[in-house]
Structure formats: C-alpha cells, structure tokens
Amino acid sequence: MLGKLLGNFGRTRDWGGLAVVAAAGAGMALYRATYIEPRAWGTVCAAAGRPLACLPRAGLLWLQREYLWGAVALLLGLWAFLGRGPFVVAVAAIVMGIAGVENYNATWGMLGAALGAWVWLGATRRGGPA
C-alpha cells in the first residue's frame, strides 16, 4: 500500500527535497528555541545597545505578527498546485508552511504545506516533474 502511494519516491530529487525540508524545519525550530522563546533575549533586544542577533529576531517576529510566514506558504502552495510550478516551489511551500506552523501562523501555513506536499506526491506517483 505504501509503495503504491509513494510510487517513484526515492529519486535523488525527492531525497534532496526531503533533506531541505528537514534541515529548514530543524533550523527554524532551533533558532526559535534559542533566540525567540527565552524571555532574556526579549530583555536584551529591548535595551539600547542590542547585539546583532536581535536583527533577525526582530524580522522573524515581524513576519510572525503580520502573518507573512503562513501567507507566503499559502501563495507558494497555490503556485505549485494551480500553476504547476517547478519542484522547488512545492518544496518551498512545505518549508514555509512548517515555518508558519512553528511561528504561530498555522492556518495558512498548513494549507500551503499541504498543497506543496500534494503536488510533490502527485508528481511522484505520476513519475513526472513537479
């Protein structure tokens, strides 16, 4: 049953995409656990002479506050699904969807990731390019 569902999964492209998704998801989770969630970093970044680590932290939180993690994931997922974008767009939709979920933009992030995964697995079953 699983072999029938995954079809031709296992091509170099699929393993590369899976590695990108896993690395990006783990990297975002690690960064979030290290620099976003500890309250001490919030205090440090609110001070006058902030360290360089506060700049990406501020950008990440701005993207979270404006729901852009999930919105970008949804747009990429729609591009991959409706526009039949290239394989890299499906992978990017999944990566941004995971980032959206990790940054509390789960509604749109999950939709984008699901559309990206649908395109990826659909192309794998057909044996054609995504």
Backbone as CSV, one residue per row, in Angstrom:
resi,resn,N_x,N_y,N_z,CA_x,CA_y,CA_z,C_x,C_y,C_z
1,MET,0.823,-1.196,0.000,0.000,0.000,0.000,0.868,1.260,0.000
2,LEU,1.876,1.285,0.890,2.741,2.464,0.959,3.516,2.647,-0.335
3,GLY,4.000,1.552,-0.908,4.711,1.632,-2.185,3.833,2.177,-3.290
4,LYS,2.560,1.812,-3.259,1.617,2.309,-4.263,1.368,3.803,-4.081
5,LEU,1.287,4.236,-2.821,1.063,5.650,-2.537,2.257,6.500,-2.952
6,LEU,3.448,6.046,-2.630,4.644,6.841,-2.910,5.155,6.691,-4.331
7,GLY,4.770,5.644,-5.014,5.141,5.482,-6.412,6.641,5.500,-6.629
8,ASN,7.114,6.505,-7.323,8.534,6.616,-7.682,9.352,7.391,-6.658
9,PHE,8.846,7.567,-5.438,9.606,8.318,-4.444,10.937,7.626,-4.220
10,GLY,11.963,8.394,-4.131,13.288,7.839,-3.907,14.293,8.338,-4.931
11,ARG,13.802,9.101,-5.893,14.737,9.699,-6.830,15.606,10.700,-6.079
12,THR,16.732,11.026,-6.619,17.667,11.947,-5.978,16.979,13.259,-5.634
13,ARG,16.140,13.732,-6.507,15.427,14.987,-6.292,14.543,14.900,-5.047
14,ASP,13.870,13.776,-4.857,12.994,13.616,-3.696,13.786,13.618,-2.395
15,TRP,14.902,12.902,-2.370,15.720,12.872,-1.159,16.336,14.239,-0.879
16,GLY,16.719,14.935,-1.927,17.242,16.294,-1.745,16.184,17.232,-1.183
17,GLY,14.975,17.149,-1.725,13.875,17.975,-1.209,13.553,17.646,0.230
18,LEU,13.550,16.351,0.557,13.290,15.938,1.930,14.367,16.456,2.874
19,ALA,15.620,16.440,2.418,16.718,16.958,3.238,16.568,18.461,3.468
20,VAL,16.155,19.199,2.430,15.956,20.642,2.576,14.829,20.927,3.565
21,VAL,13.732,20.202,3.448,12.589,20.396,4.354,12.996,20.090,5.794
22,ALA,13.692,18.977,6.002,14.105,18.597,7.354,15.098,19.594,7.941
23,ALA,16.078,20.015,7.143,17.092,20.954,7.642,16.480,22.315,7.956
24,ALA,15.617,22.800,7.079,14.986,24.102,7.314,14.061,24.059,8.531
25,GLY,13.291,22.990,8.661,12.406,22.865,9.816,13.173,22.780,11.121
26,ALA,14.239,21.980,11.125,15.056,21.852,12.331,15.790,23.157,12.639
27,GLY,16.287,23.820,11.600,16.980,25.094,11.803,16.071,26.165,12.376
28,MET,14.853,26.237,11.859,13.898,27.224,12.383,13.524,26.906,13.823
29,ALA,13.303,25.629,14.122,12.962,25.243,15.496,14.107,25.554,16.458
30,LEU,15.334,25.286,16.021,16.495,25.565,16.860,16.666,27.069,17.082
31,TYR,16.548,27.863,16.016,16.671,29.317,16.158,15.581,29.858,17.077
32,ARG,14.374,29.366,16.894,13.249,29.833,17.713,13.483,29.496,19.181
33,ALA,13.952,28.274,19.451,14.184,27.864,20.838,15.346,28.623,21.469
34,THR,16.301,29.045,20.639,17.486,29.726,21.161,17.286,31.231,21.324
35,TYR,16.686,31.895,20.325,16.646,33.360,20.323,15.257,33.982,20.459
36,ILE,14.200,33.247,20.221,12.863,33.853,20.260,12.169,33.592,21.579
37,GLU,12.124,32.347,22.000,11.331,31.983,23.169,11.911,32.403,24.513
38,PRO,13.225,32.385,24.707,13.719,32.814,26.028,13.414,34.298,26.296
39,ARG,12.800,34.558,27.416,12.436,35.937,27.774,13.672,36.829,27.931
40,ALA,14.789,36.227,28.274,16.011,37.006,28.452,16.403,37.700,27.157
41,TRP,16.205,37.043,26.013,16.538,37.685,24.741,15.619,38.862,24.463
42,GLY,14.377,38.770,24.873,13.471,39.908,24.723,13.972,41.118,25.503
43,THR,14.473,40.872,26.690,15.018,41.950,27.516,16.280,42.530,26.892
44,VAL,17.165,41.661,26.417,18.419,42.109,25.799,18.130,42.933,24.552
45,CYS,17.182,42.470,23.745,16.881,43.164,22.490,16.102,44.468,22.706
46,ALA,15.494,44.634,23.851,14.801,45.883,24.149,15.761,46.957,24.651
47,ALA,16.965,46.560,25.023,17.962,47.508,25.537,18.513,48.375,24.399
48,ALA,19.213,49.419,24.775,19.729,50.381,23.795,20.820,49.779,22.909
49,GLY,21.807,49.126,23.461,22.915,48.577,22.675,22.692,47.100,22.386
50,ARG,21.797,46.808,21.465,21.447,45.413,21.215,22.495,44.689,20.383
51,PRO,22.631,43.382,20.635,23.566,42.595,19.831,22.999,42.319,18.431
52,LEU,23.869,41.863,17.551,23.485,41.592,16.175,22.400,40.514,16.066
53,ALA,22.328,39.602,17.011,21.326,38.523,16.988,19.908,39.064,17.085
54,CYS,19.740,40.300,17.496,18.398,40.867,17.635,17.794,41.285,16.295
55,LEU,18.612,41.534,15.296,18.079,41.952,13.991,17.266,40.838,13.320
56,PRO,17.812,39.627,13.140,16.970,38.581,12.561,15.798,38.210,13.464
57,ARG,15.981,38.340,14.772,14.888,38.064,15.714,13.741,39.032,15.483
58,ALA,14.068,40.295,15.303,13.025,41.294,15.047,12.320,41.023,13.720
59,GLY,13.082,40.645,12.697,12.472,40.325,11.407,11.556,39.119,11.495
60,LEU,11.995,38.082,12.181,11.177,36.886,12.344,9.881,37.208,13.079
61,LEU,9.979,37.991,14.137,8.778,38.345,14.890,7.851,39.260,14.086
62,TRP,8.425,40.136,13.265,7.583,40.980,12.410,6.829,40.121,11.399
63,LEU,7.523,39.164,10.784,6.870,38.249,9.833,5.768,37.452,10.531
64,GLN,6.015,37.079,11.762,5.014,36.340,12.536,3.809,37.224,12.839
65,ARG,4.059,38.439,13.295,2.973,39.348,13.668,2.090,39.706,12.477
66,GLU,2.680,39.828,11.314,1.931,40.191,10.105,1.384,38.974,9.355
67,TYR,1.538,37.780,9.920,1.052,36.520,9.330,1.684,36.220,7.970
68,LEU,2.898,36.679,7.761,3.532,36.501,6.459,4.148,35.120,6.269
69,TRP,4.518,34.437,7.353,5.025,33.068,7.193,3.952,32.212,6.526
70,GLY,2.754,32.257,7.075,1.663,31.465,6.528,1.198,31.954,5.178
71,ALA,1.169,33.276,4.992,0.707,33.829,3.713,1.659,33.439,2.577
72,VAL,2.952,33.506,2.821,3.925,33.114,1.794,3.799,31.617,1.506
73,ALA,3.614,30.821,2.543,3.440,29.376,2.343,2.202,29.096,1.495
74,LEU,1.110,29.792,1.785,-0.118,29.584,1.021,0.053,30.017,-0.431
75,LEU,0.695,31.152,-0.652,0.929,31.608,-2.027,1.818,30.641,-2.803
76,LEU,2.864,30.143,-2.164,3.734,29.164,-2.824,2.978,27.863,-3.101
77,GLY,2.163,27.442,-2.132,1.371,26.236,-2.318,0.378,26.377,-3.456
78,LEU,-0.263,27.540,-3.542,-1.199,27.778,-4.653,-0.471,27.829,-5.984
79,TRP,0.710,28.445,-6.002,1.502,28.492,-7.238,1.854,27.075,-7.683
80,ALA,2.312,26.257,-6.731,2.687,24.885,-7.060,1.473,24.085,-7.524
81,PHE,0.335,24.285,-6.866,-0.847,23.478,-7.147,-1.607,23.943,-8.385
82,LEU,-1.893,25.224,-8.451,-2.689,25.738,-9.569,-1.852,26.033,-10.799
83,GLY,-0.673,26.571,-10.581,0.181,26.960,-11.698,1.136,25.884,-12.127
84,ARG,1.115,24.752,-11.427,2.050,23.682,-11.734,3.480,24.200,-11.782
85,GLY,3.843,24.882,-10.698,5.188,25.430,-10.591,6.227,24.324,-10.534
86,PRO,7.478,24.664,-10.611,8.541,23.658,-10.568,8.619,22.985,-9.195
87,PHE,9.353,21.897,-9.134,9.502,21.116,-7.912,9.976,21.980,-6.746
88,VAL,10.870,22.893,-7.014,11.420,23.732,-5.951,10.326,24.588,-5.293
89,VAL,9.291,24.934,-6.019,8.196,25.714,-5.440,7.399,24.859,-4.456
90,ALA,7.183,23.598,-4.793,6.488,22.697,-3.874,7.297,22.513,-2.592
91,VAL,8.608,22.349,-2.725,9.473,22.211,-1.546,9.449,23.497,-0.723
92,ALA,9.516,24.642,-1.383,9.480,25.929,-0.672,8.152,26.114,0.057
93,ALA,7.052,25.659,-0.542,5.749,25.760,0.119,5.736,24.937,1.403
94,ILE,6.333,23.757,1.353,6.378,22.915,2.549,7.276,23.543,3.609
95,VAL,8.432,24.051,3.196,9.355,24.688,4.143,8.694,25.896,4.806
96,MET,8.084,26.753,4.009,7.437,27.942,4.579,6.210,27.562,5.410
97,GLY,5.530,26.495,5.021,4.399,26.027,5.820,4.836,25.553,7.191
98,ILE,5.950,24.817,7.237,6.485,24.381,8.524,6.925,25.586,9.349
99,ALA,7.576,26.550,8.702,7.983,27.773,9.411,6.752,28.521,9.911
100,GLY,5.688,28.528,9.121,4.452,29.177,9.546,3.862,28.522,10.780
101,VAL,3.851,27.208,10.801,3.319,26.492,11.967,4.197,26.753,13.185
102,GLU,5.513,26.731,13.000,6.423,26.985,14.116,6.306,28.408,14.641
103,ASN,5.819,29.324,13.802,5.702,30.724,14.199,4.254,31.162,14.354
104,TYR,3.397,30.228,14.707,2.006,30.501,15.054,1.185,31.090,13.916
105,ASN,1.533,30.784,12.679,0.717,31.121,11.511,0.212,29.820,10.903
106,ALA,-0.347,28.964,11.743,-0.643,27.584,11.362,-1.747,27.451,10.324
107,THR,-2.746,28.309,10.346,-3.878,28.131,9.435,-3.425,28.190,7.987
108,TRP,-2.794,29.260,7.607,-2.342,29.400,6.222,-1.108,28.545,5.959
109,GLY,-0.254,28.407,6.965,0.953,27.609,6.806,0.638,26.157,6.492
110,MET,-0.332,25.584,7.191,-0.702,24.186,6.938,-1.314,24.015,5.556
111,LEU,-2.112,24.977,5.127,-2.695,24.890,3.784,-1.609,24.931,2.712
112,GLY,-0.650,25.835,2.856,0.450,25.925,1.896,1.295,24.664,1.877
113,ALA,1.608,24.140,3.071,2.402,22.914,3.148,1.640,21.734,2.548
114,ALA,0.347,21.661,2.807,-0.459,20.557,2.264,-0.518,20.625,0.736
115,LEU,-0.682,21.818,0.191,-0.712,21.950,-1.271,0.644,21.575,-1.883
116,GLY,1.718,22.014,-1.248,3.049,21.655,-1.728,3.282,20.151,-1.677
117,ALA,2.866,19.519,-0.577,3.021,18.071,-0.448,2.155,17.335,-1.466
118,TRP,0.973,17.862,-1.724,0.077,17.243,-2.699,0.719,17.240,-4.091
119,VAL,1.285,18.375,-4.460,1.947,18.467,-5.760,3.147,17.523,-5.809
120,TRP,3.944,17.522,-4.747,5.135,16.680,-4.690,4.756,15.204,-4.816
121,LEU,3.827,14.736,-3.998,3.440,13.326,-4.035,2.692,12.977,-5.309
122,GLY,1.923,13.917,-5.846,1.243,13.669,-7.107,2.226,13.476,-8.240
123,ALA,3.267,14.280,-8.261,4.293,14.148,-9.295,5.084,12.863,-9.090
124,THR,5.273,12.473,-7.844,5.993,11.242,-7.575,5.199,10.032,-8.044
125,ARG,3.896,10.067,-7.843,3.052,8.946,-8.304,3.017,8.854,-9.820
126,ARG,2.963,9.998,-10.469,2.923,10.011,-11.938,4.271,9.693,-12.549
127,GLY,5.324,9.950,-11.782,6.665,9.742,-12.301,7.156,10.913,-13.126
128,GLY,6.405,11.998,-13.126,6.773,13.166,-13.909,7.333,14.279,-13.045
129,PRO,7.717,15.375,-13.663,8.248,16.501,-12.889,7.126,17.214,-12.154
130,ALA,7.480,17.811,-11.044,6.501,18.605,-10.294,6.467,19.995,-10.861
